[in-house]
Amino acid sequence: MQREVAAEVRERLADYVRGINVAPGTAEGVAMGPVVDEGAQQEIRGHVERAVAEGATVVARTELTGAAAEAGAFVEPTLLDVTREHNIWRTEVFGPVVGMLEVDSFGEAVEAVNDSSYGLSAAIFTKNLGSAMQFVAQIDTGQVSVNQPTSGWDIHHPFGGFKDSGSGYKEQGEVALEFYTRTKAVAIRTH
């Protein structure tokens, strides 16, 4: 997040995180249900705990109430202020955790996003289409979103990351057929 807009974005994200209704999917007005199982719950919470132990700051966290607080694999949506020195910045956390990093320039943002052995997805929010296209070209991720979230738009698009994210194959779209294809190269000389 570029420093000149960070305070406003942080405040808006914090308000959003605090307002997420976490509950069983059968409850009225649910925004988020449980994660896949207790192992995932412990792993996600462990990422947050390690980040805080390393010096990250919890900006906002949804308090679990009712059935979500009593039992099940529910996780508190959490917004953290982080630096590139925090391990969580370079880790894929498959849970409701946002690590917010402030940068001074576009170049620093690109460098920070690419500073990971993972590369599933990235997003840029900007009014400058030139910056958006530059971001798309320079980011080393399998998916790039411009002015929208990194998930939810990809139903019919090839889904999968670069580097250590995913298997190297795309999971959706026509290119997913490559996963099911076994290619054999043959060279024959007849004379």
N, C-alpha and C positions, 0 to 999 in steps of 0.2 A: 504494500500500500504506500503510495507516494505520500511523504510526510505532510504536504500542504492540505491534504484531504483526510488524513488518518483520523483526526479527532472526531470529525463528523461521522465517518464510516464506522468507527469503533462504537460510538454512541448508538447508532442505528442498529448495528449488529447485536450489541448488548441487549437492547430493548427487545429485539426479535428473539434472541436466545432465551431470555427470561420468560417470554410469553408462550413458548412451545408447550402444548398440552401433551404430556407423555402419559400413556395409559394403555390398557389392553385394547385391541382393535375393535372390540364390541362396544366400547364406551362411546358416549356422545361427544362429538367435537374433537376426536383424537387427531393430533398432528403427527405423532410418532409412537410406534409400538415398540416391542422389545427387539433386541438384537437376536441373532440366530440361536445362541445358547449361553449358558453361564461361563463357558470357556472364553467366548468372545467378549462377554461382559467384563471379565477379569482382565483380559488383554487390553481392552480399550481403557479401562480405568487405570491400569498399570502404566500405559503411555502418558496419561495425564499426570499421574503421581510422579513419574520420573522427570517429566518436564518441569514441574513445580520444584522438585528437589534440585534441579539444575539451574533454577532461577527464573523460570517463566512465571508470568503473573496471570492468575485467573481474573479475567475481566468480568465475565458473567457465567452463570451456571443455572440451569433449570433445576429447581428443587423438586424431587420426586415426592408425590403425595398419593394417598389412597392405595389402590391395589398395586400400582407401580413401585411404591416404597416398601410394600410388604413382602412381595415374592416375585419371582420371574427374572428374566434376563434384561432388565431395563437399565439404561445408561443415561446419566445426566448430560444433555447437550451442554457443551462447554466452549467458551471463547477464551483463548489464551493470547497474551502478548508474548511473542517469542523473538529470539535472535537466531542467526544462522549457526550459532554455537550449540543450540539446543538440539539434541538428537531427534526430537519430534519433527523438526523442520525437514529432515531428510528421510522420514519414515512414512510408509503408507499406513495410516490409521483408518481402518474400515469401520468407522463409527462416527457419532455426531460430535466431532471435535474440529474446531477451526483454530489454526495457529496464525495469528496476524503478525506480519513482519513489516516494519516501516523501512522504506528505502528513500534515497535522495534523488534518484534519477531512473529513467527508463532502462538504461544499460545495467544499472545495479539490480533492477527488478528481473531482467532477463537472466543475469548471472545467478541470482538467488534461486529462481525457478529451476534452472538447469543444474543446480548444485545438489544432485541426488543420483543415486544409482537407479532410481525409479523414474518412470515417465508415463504414467497412465493418462492424466489429463491436466489441463491448465485453463485459466480463463483470464480475460482482460476486460475491464469495464472502462470505456473511454468514449469521448465524442470525436476523437481524431481517427479517421479511417486509415490514414497513413501509418500512424502508430500501431493500429490494430494489425494491419498487414505485415508490418515489420515484426511484431510480436509473433504472429503466426509462422513467419519464415524462420525465426531464430529460436523458438522454443522446441526443445527435444522431448515432445510428448506425443502419444498416439492420437490424442484428441485435443482440439483447442476450441474454446468457446469465446465468442465476442459478444459482450453485453448480455450474457445469459449464464445460468448455472452450468456446471460441468457435467451434470447428469440430468436425465429426463428428456433430452432432445434426441437421443441416439437410437431410438427403437429400430429403425431400419437402416441405420448407418453402421459401417464396420466398427466394432467395439474392441478395443484392446490397446495396450500401451507399448512403449518402447523400453529399452534397457531391461531392468529386472522386473518390470510390471507385466504380468500376464505370461503367456506361453510363446509369444512371437507370432501367433496366428490371431486373426481377427475373428470374433465370435459371432458376428451378425453380418448381414449384407452378402452380396455375391462373393466377395473374397473369402467368406467363411468356408466355401467349398474347398479351398486349398487344404484345410485341416483334414478333410476326408479323402484327399487325393494322395496317392503314393506314386511318385514319379520315378521312372526308371530310364536312364540314358543308355542307349545301345549304339555301338559303332561296329559296322560290318564291312569288311573288304572282300569283294567277290573275286578278285583276280590280282 
